[in-house]
């Protein structure tokens, strides 16, 4: 954890920041380029179409070539494309570069999830994934003030602030990709900081779990009903995440009655501090009790309540509190969710199945901004879209309850041993 998680976390911070920095740039970007709300929403979401197309092949190539080289390739290529967004003065260029950004980043997130299954035994996985998921909140906690400062560099060297934003954050990603070539081992067997005894112990523990999992065939995993159902749940989660994050800086700016800049970026960071706390609590409760899905459902219910409450609150302070609850809910649910596919997939099936869940689920990132903009326009109210997003989030809790019923009818091998299934028995909890 000390050797790998901090660096993986840094990589995810940059990944999430390069993905959503368009939200910070929205106001000035649209003002300087003349793009309307619909064009912005389409460009923000088209990232996920490129992402979806190459998720599965990218993750299978990661398994073949190793995490070190493939993760570095992903980061360097997406950093260069992200920096190139500084030239997106027209809608076609904006659409094309956002699409290429998704193509370049495809495979990063499911690659990390698969990579962690090589290192972390199942009983500890929710907590480790919760630490990795700090990347999204940290991208806002530290990236928000940085983005605000970069936006205020408007006019320096005859560049707009949003151009500085894309350029600096893109080149930072390239630099970390180059470092990954030196510091990221492919597997426990190639880690120079483990002794031979430690390598053998960890490899044996993970291999023993893999031998008891249900699915190792990549083709069967890709057409598995359970994998497709998990993809649907993840789709709803991503609608919740990006229905809020792509518009959060602008929403906070409206609450404060000011434009997006350094002040707004500082306030925008507050909900993500709450998201970190929520992730820690959800991960620990999930690991200690084994009740993965009830914890996940509660997180989504809280997320739905927070999203809805952010537009119904009678004051900016209450709206900010509601956004804190929303961020805690839809971020904390994700590391708990990912214990489900990793509980029954192994080998190539894990690489392909995890990538399929992430790719189909990521379509939610394309749907979210477009649905929100459409709902706002139809209702003639800027709050209508967020209420629709809240409905999606609540529907996710219903889907998780359905998954629980499915798993009770079809018990999962090893679920009671590792806590990876829906519920652990009281005896199992005492043993752990």
C-alpha positions as CSV (number, residue, x, y, z in Angstrom):
1,X,0.0,0.0,0.0
2,X,2.8,2.4,0.9
3,X,4.7,1.7,-2.4
4,X,1.8,1.6,-4.9
5,X,-1.3,3.4,-3.7
6,X,0.2,6.9,-3.4
7,X,1.5,6.8,-7.0
8,X,-1.7,5.2,-8.4
9,X,-3.6,7.9,-6.5
10,X,-1.5,10.6,-8.1
11,X,-2.2,9.1,-11.5
12,X,-6.0,9.0,-10.8
13,X,-5.9,12.6,-9.6
14,X,-4.5,13.7,-13.0
15,X,-6.8,11.4,-14.9
16,X,-9.9,12.8,-13.2
17,X,-8.7,16.4,-13.4
18,X,-7.9,16.1,-17.2
19,X,-11.4,14.6,-17.6
20,X,-13.4,17.3,-15.7
21,X,-11.3,20.4,-16.0
22,X,-13.6,21.5,-18.7
23,X,-16.1,22.2,-15.9
24,X,-13.8,24.8,-14.5
25,X,-13.1,26.3,-17.9
26,X,-16.8,26.3,-19.0
27,X,-17.6,29.9,-18.4
28,X,-14.6,31.5,-19.9
29,X,-14.2,28.9,-22.6
30,X,-17.7,29.4,-23.8
31,X,-17.3,33.2,-23.6
32,X,-14.1,33.2,-25.7
33,X,-15.2,30.6,-28.3
34,X,-18.9,31.3,-28.6
35,X,-19.9,27.7,-27.9
36,X,-23.5,27.3,-26.6
37,X,-24.7,25.2,-23.7
38,X,-25.7,22.3,-26.0
39,X,-22.3,22.3,-27.7
40,X,-20.5,22.4,-24.4
41,X,-22.5,19.5,-23.0
42,X,-22.0,17.4,-26.1
43,X,-18.2,18.0,-26.1
44,X,-18.0,17.3,-22.4
45,X,-19.8,14.0,-22.9
46,X,-18.2,12.8,-26.2
47,X,-15.1,12.0,-24.2
48,X,-16.9,8.9,-23.0
49,X,-17.7,7.6,-26.5
50,X,-14.0,7.3,-27.3
51,X,-13.3,5.9,-23.9
52,X,-16.0,3.2,-24.3
53,X,-14.7,2.0,-27.7
54,X,-11.3,1.0,-26.5
55,X,-11.7,0.0,-22.8
56,X,-11.8,-3.7,-23.3
57,X,-9.0,-4.1,-25.8
58,X,-6.8,-1.6,-23.8
59,X,-7.2,-3.6,-20.6
60,X,-6.4,-6.9,-22.4
61,X,-3.3,-5.2,-23.9
62,X,-2.3,-4.1,-20.4
63,X,-2.5,-7.7,-19.2
64,X,-0.3,-8.7,-22.1
65,X,2.4,-6.0,-22.0
66,X,2.4,-5.2,-18.3
67,X,1.1,-2.3,-16.2
68,X,4.3,-0.3,-16.2
69,X,4.6,0.2,-20.0
70,X,0.9,0.3,-20.7
71,X,0.0,2.7,-17.9
72,X,2.8,5.0,-19.0
73,X,1.6,4.9,-22.6
74,X,-1.9,5.8,-21.5
75,X,-0.8,8.8,-19.4
76,X,1.6,10.2,-21.9
77,X,-0.9,10.1,-24.8
78,X,-3.8,11.5,-22.9
79,X,-1.6,14.3,-21.4
80,X,-0.6,15.4,-24.9
81,X,-4.2,15.4,-26.1
82,X,-5.3,17.3,-23.0
83,X,-2.7,19.9,-23.6
84,X,-3.8,20.2,-27.2
85,X,-7.3,21.3,-26.0
86,X,-5.8,24.8,-25.7
87,X,-6.3,25.0,-29.5
88,X,-10.0,24.1,-29.3
89,X,-11.4,27.4,-30.6
90,X,-14.2,25.8,-32.7
91,X,-16.8,23.2,-32.0
92,X,-15.5,20.5,-34.4
93,X,-12.0,20.8,-32.9
94,X,-13.4,20.7,-29.4
95,X,-15.5,17.6,-30.2
96,X,-12.5,15.9,-31.9
97,X,-10.0,16.5,-29.1
98,X,-12.5,15.4,-26.4
99,X,-13.2,12.2,-28.3
100,X,-9.4,11.6,-28.7
101,X,-8.9,12.3,-25.0
102,X,-11.3,9.4,-24.3
103,X,-9.5,7.1,-26.7
104,X,-6.1,8.0,-25.1
105,X,-7.3,7.4,-21.6
106,X,-9.3,4.2,-22.3
107,X,-8.1,1.4,-20.1
108,X,-6.6,3.5,-17.3
109,X,-9.3,3.1,-14.6
110,X,-10.2,-0.6,-15.3
111,X,-6.5,-1.3,-15.7
112,X,-5.8,0.0,-12.1
113,X,-8.7,-2.0,-10.7
114,X,-7.4,-5.2,-12.4
115,X,-3.8,-4.3,-11.3
116,X,-4.9,-4.1,-7.7
117,X,-6.4,-7.6,-7.9
118,X,-2.8,-8.8,-8.5
119,X,-1.6,-7.3,-5.3
120,X,-4.4,-7.0,-2.8
121,X,-6.2,-10.0,-1.2
122,X,-10.0,-9.7,-1.3
123,X,-10.6,-9.1,2.4
124,X,-8.6,-5.8,2.2
125,X,-9.7,-4.7,-1.3
126,X,-12.6,-2.3,-0.5
127,X,-10.3,-0.3,1.8
128,X,-7.5,-0.1,-0.7
129,X,-9.9,0.8,-3.5
130,X,-11.4,3.5,-1.2
131,X,-7.9,5.0,-0.9
132,X,-7.5,4.9,-4.7
133,X,-10.9,6.6,-5.1
134,X,-9.5,9.5,-3.1
135,X,-8.2,10.6,-6.5
136,X,-11.6,12.1,-7.6
137,X,-12.1,14.2,-4.5
138,X,-8.4,15.2,-4.3
139,X,-8.6,16.3,-8.0
140,X,-11.1,18.8,-6.8
141,X,-9.6,19.7,-3.4
142,X,-6.2,20.5,-4.9
143,X,-7.0,20.8,-8.5
144,X,-9.8,23.3,-7.9
145,X,-7.6,26.1,-6.5
146,X,-4.9,25.3,-9.1
147,X,-7.5,25.5,-11.9
148,X,-8.8,28.8,-10.4
149,X,-5.3,30.3,-10.4
150,X,-4.6,29.1,-14.0
151,X,-7.9,30.7,-15.1
152,X,-6.7,34.0,-13.6
153,X,-3.6,33.9,-15.8
154,X,-5.8,35.2,-18.6
155,X,-3.8,37.4,-20.9
156,X,-0.3,36.2,-19.9
157,X,1.7,35.4,-23.1
158,X,-1.4,36.3,-25.0
159,X,-3.1,33.1,-23.9
160,X,-6.6,32.8,-22.3
161,X,-6.8,31.4,-18.8
162,X,-8.6,28.2,-20.0
163,X,-5.6,27.7,-22.4
164,X,-3.2,27.8,-19.5
165,X,-5.5,25.4,-17.7
166,X,-5.4,22.7,-20.4
167,X,-1.7,23.2,-21.2
168,X,-0.3,23.0,-17.6
169,X,-2.5,20.1,-16.5
170,X,-1.8,18.1,-19.7
171,X,1.9,18.5,-19.4
172,X,1.9,17.5,-15.8
173,X,0.2,14.2,-16.8
174,X,2.9,13.6,-19.4
175,X,5.6,14.0,-16.7
176,X,4.0,11.5,-14.4
177,X,3.6,9.0,-17.2
178,X,7.3,9.2,-17.8
179,X,8.0,8.6,-14.1
180,X,5.6,5.6,-14.2
181,X,8.1,3.8,-16.5
182,X,10.6,3.7,-13.6
183,X,8.5,3.2,-10.5
184,X,5.6,1.0,-11.4
185,X,6.3,-2.8,-11.2
186,X,4.2,-5.1,-13.3
187,X,3.5,-7.6,-10.5
188,X,4.7,-8.7,-7.1
189,X,7.2,-10.9,-8.7
190,X,9.0,-7.9,-10.3
191,X,8.9,-5.6,-7.2
192,X,12.5,-5.0,-6.1
193,X,11.3,-3.7,-2.7
194,X,9.8,-7.1,-1.8
195,X,12.0,-10.0,-0.4
196,X,11.7,-13.4,-2.1
197,X,9.7,-14.7,0.8
198,X,7.3,-11.7,0.6
199,X,6.9,-12.2,-3.1
200,X,6.1,-15.9,-2.7
201,X,3.6,-15.3,0.2
202,X,1.7,-12.5,-1.7
203,X,1.6,-14.4,-5.0
204,X,0.4,-17.6,-3.3
205,X,-2.4,-15.8,-1.4
206,X,-3.7,-14.0,-4.5
207,X,-3.4,-17.2,-6.7
208,X,-5.3,-19.2,-4.1
209,X,-8.2,-16.8,-4.3
210,X,-8.1,-16.8,-8.1
211,X,-8.4,-20.6,-8.1
212,X,-11.7,-20.4,-6.3
213,X,-13.3,-17.7,-8.5
214,X,-16.1,-18.6,-10.9
215,X,-15.0,-17.2,-14.2
216,X,-11.6,-17.1,-16.0
217,X,-12.8,-17.1,-19.7
218,X,-12.8,-13.6,-21.2
219,X,-15.5,-14.5,-23.7
220,X,-17.9,-15.9,-21.1
221,X,-17.2,-12.9,-18.9
222,X,-18.1,-10.5,-21.7
223,X,-21.5,-12.1,-22.3
224,X,-22.3,-12.8,-18.6
225,X,-25.6,-11.6,-17.4
226,X,-24.1,-10.6,-14.1
227,X,-21.4,-8.5,-15.8
228,X,-24.0,-6.7,-17.9
229,X,-26.2,-6.1,-14.8
230,X,-23.2,-4.6,-13.0
231,X,-22.5,-2.5,-16.1
232,X,-26.1,-1.1,-15.8
233,X,-25.5,-0.2,-12.1
234,X,-22.2,1.5,-12.9
235,X,-23.9,3.4,-15.7
236,X,-26.4,4.9,-13.3
237,X,-23.6,5.7,-10.8
238,X,-21.7,7.6,-13.6
239,X,-24.8,9.6,-14.5
240,X,-24.9,10.7,-10.9
241,X,-21.1,11.6,-10.8
242,X,-20.9,13.5,-14.1
243,X,-24.3,15.0,-13.9
244,X,-22.9,17.0,-10.9
245,X,-19.2,17.3,-11.5
246,X,-19.3,18.8,-15.0
247,X,-21.5,21.7,-13.7
248,X,-20.4,21.9,-10.1
249,X,-18.1,25.0,-10.4
250,X,-20.7,26.9,-12.3
251,X,-23.4,25.9,-9.7
252,X,-21.2,27.0,-6.9
253,X,-20.5,30.3,-8.7
254,X,-24.2,30.9,-8.9
255,X,-24.6,30.2,-5.2
256,X,-21.9,32.7,-4.4
257,X,-23.1,35.2,-7.0
258,X,-19.7,35.4,-8.8
259,X,-17.8,34.0,-11.8
260,X,-15.7,30.9,-11.7
261,X,-12.2,31.7,-10.4
262,X,-10.0,31.2,-7.3
263,X,-12.7,31.9,-4.8
264,X,-15.2,29.6,-6.4
265,X,-12.6,26.9,-6.8
266,X,-11.9,27.0,-3.0
267,X,-15.5,26.5,-2.1
268,X,-15.9,23.8,-4.8
269,X,-13.3,21.8,-2.9
270,X,-15.4,21.5,0.2
271,X,-17.8,18.7,-1.0
272,X,-14.8,16.6,-2.0
273,X,-13.4,16.7,1.5
274,X,-16.7,15.2,2.6
275,X,-16.3,12.6,-0.2
276,X,-13.0,11.4,1.2
277,X,-14.5,10.9,4.6
278,X,-17.5,9.1,3.1
279,X,-15.1,6.8,1.1
280,X,-13.1,5.9,4.3
281,X,-16.2,5.1,6.3
282,X,-18.0,3.1,3.6
283,X,-14.9,1.1,2.8
284,X,-14.2,0.2,6.4
285,X,-17.9,-0.7,7.2
286,X,-18.0,-2.8,4.0
287,X,-14.9,-4.7,4.8
288,X,-15.7,-5.3,8.5
289,X,-19.3,-6.4,8.0
290,X,-19.1,-8.0,4.6
291,X,-22.4,-6.3,3.7
292,X,-21.2,-4.8,0.5
293,X,-24.4,-4.0,-1.3
294,X,-26.5,-2.6,1.6
295,X,-23.6,-0.1,2.2
296,X,-23.6,0.7,-1.5
297,X,-27.3,1.3,-1.6
298,X,-27.2,3.6,1.4
299,X,-24.5,5.6,-0.3
300,X,-26.6,6.1,-3.4
301,X,-29.7,7.0,-1.4
302,X,-27.6,9.7,0.3
303,X,-26.3,10.9,-3.0
304,X,-29.8,11.2,-4.5
305,X,-31.0,13.2,-1.4
306,X,-28.0,15.5,-1.6
307,X,-28.4,16.2,-5.4
308,X,-32.1,16.9,-5.0
309,X,-31.5,19.0,-1.8
310,X,-28.8,21.2,-3.5
311,X,-31.5,22.8,-5.7
312,X,-34.3,22.8,-3.1
313,X,-32.3,24.4,-0.3
314,X,-33.4,27.8,0.7
315,X,-29.9,29.2,1.2
316,X,-26.4,28.9,-0.3
317,X,-25.1,27.4,2.9
318,X,-27.8,24.6,2.9
319,X,-27.2,24.0,-0.8
320,X,-23.5,23.6,-0.1
321,X,-24.2,21.1,2.7
322,X,-26.5,19.1,0.3
323,X,-23.7,19.0,-2.3
324,X,-21.3,17.7,0.4
325,X,-23.8,14.8,1.1
326,X,-24.2,14.2,-2.6
327,X,-20.4,14.0,-3.3
328,X,-19.9,11.7,-0.3
329,X,-22.6,9.4,-1.6
330,X,-21.7,9.0,-5.2
331,X,-17.9,8.8,-4.6
332,X,-18.1,6.4,-1.6
333,X,-20.3,3.9,-3.4
334,X,-17.7,3.3,-6.1
335,X,-14.9,1.4,-4.3
336,X,-17.6,-0.8,-2.6
337,X,-19.2,-1.4,-6.0
338,X,-15.9,-2.6,-7.5
339,X,-15.7,-5.5,-4.9
340,X,-18.5,-7.2,-6.9
341,X,-16.9,-7.9,-10.3
342,X,-13.5,-8.7,-8.7
343,X,-15.2,-11.3,-6.5
344,X,-15.9,-13.7,-9.3
345,X,-13.6,-12.8,-12.2
346,X,-10.0,-13.8,-12.6
347,X,-7.2,-13.7,-15.2
348,X,-8.2,-12.5,-18.6
349,X,-11.8,-12.6,-17.6
350,X,-11.0,-10.0,-14.9
351,X,-9.2,-7.8,-17.3
352,X,-12.0,-8.0,-19.9
353,X,-15.0,-8.1,-17.6
354,X,-13.8,-5.1,-15.4
355,X,-13.1,-3.1,-18.6
356,X,-16.6,-4.0,-20.0
357,X,-18.3,-2.9,-16.8
358,X,-16.3,0.3,-16.8
359,X,-16.8,1.1,-20.5
360,X,-20.6,0.4,-20.6
361,X,-21.0,2.2,-17.3
362,X,-19.0,5.2,-18.6
363,X,-21.6,5.9,-21.2
364,X,-23.3,7.5,-18.2
365,X,-20.7,10.2,-18.5
366,X,-21.9,11.0,-22.0
367,X,-25.6,10.8,-21.1
368,X,-25.4,12.9,-17.9
369,X,-24.5,16.4,-19.3
370,X,-26.8,16.0,-22.3
371,X,-29.7,14.8,-20.2
372,X,-29.2,17.6,-17.7
373,X,-29.1,20.3,-20.4
374,X,-32.1,18.8,-22.2
375,X,-34.2,18.6,-18.9
376,X,-33.2,22.2,-18.0
377,X,-34.4,23.3,-21.5
378,X,-37.6,21.4,-21.5
379,X,-38.6,22.5,-18.0
380,X,-37.3,26.0,-18.4
381,X,-35.5,25.7,-15.1
382,X,-31.8,25.2,-14.2
383,X,-32.8,22.9,-11.4
384,X,-34.8,20.4,-13.5
385,X,-31.7,18.6,-14.8
386,X,-30.3,17.9,-11.3
387,X,-33.7,16.5,-10.2
388,X,-33.5,14.1,-13.1
389,X,-30.0,13.1,-12.1
390,X,-31.2,12.6,-8.5
391,X,-33.8,10.2,-9.9
392,X,-31.1,8.2,-11.7
393,X,-29.1,8.0,-8.5
394,X,-32.1,6.7,-6.5
395,X,-32.8,4.1,-9.3
396,X,-29.2,2.9,-8.8
397,X,-30.1,2.0,-5.2
398,X,-33.0,0.0,-6.5
399,X,-30.8,-1.8,-9.0
400,X,-28.4,-2.7,-6.2
401,X,-31.2,-4.2,-4.2
402,X,-32.1,-6.3,-7.2
403,X,-28.5,-7.5,-7.4
404,X,-28.7,-8.5,-3.8
405,X,-31.9,-10.6,-4.5
406,X,-30.1,-12.2,-7.4
407,X,-27.1,-13.2,-5.4
408,X,-29.2,-14.6,-2.6
409,X,-30.9,-16.9,-5.1
410,X,-27.5,-17.9,-6.6
411,X,-24.9,-18.1,-3.8
412,X,-21.4,-17.1,-4.9
413,X,-18.5,-19.5,-4.2
414,X,-16.2,-18.0,-1.6
415,X,-18.6,-15.1,-0.7
416,X,-18.8,-16.1,3.0
417,X,-15.1,-16.5,3.2
418,X,-14.0,-13.1,1.9
419,X,-17.0,-11.0,2.5
420,X,-17.2,-10.2,-1.3
421,X,-20.8,-11.3,-1.6
422,X,-24.0,-9.5,-0.7
423,X,-24.0,-10.3,3.0
424,X,-21.8,-11.9,5.5
425,X,-23.2,-14.1,8.2
426,X,-23.0,-13.0,11.9
427,X,-20.5,-15.8,12.4
428,X,-18.4,-14.6,9.5
429,X,-18.2,-11.1,10.9
430,X,-17.1,-12.5,14.3
431,X,-14.3,-14.5,12.6
432,X,-13.0,-11.5,10.7
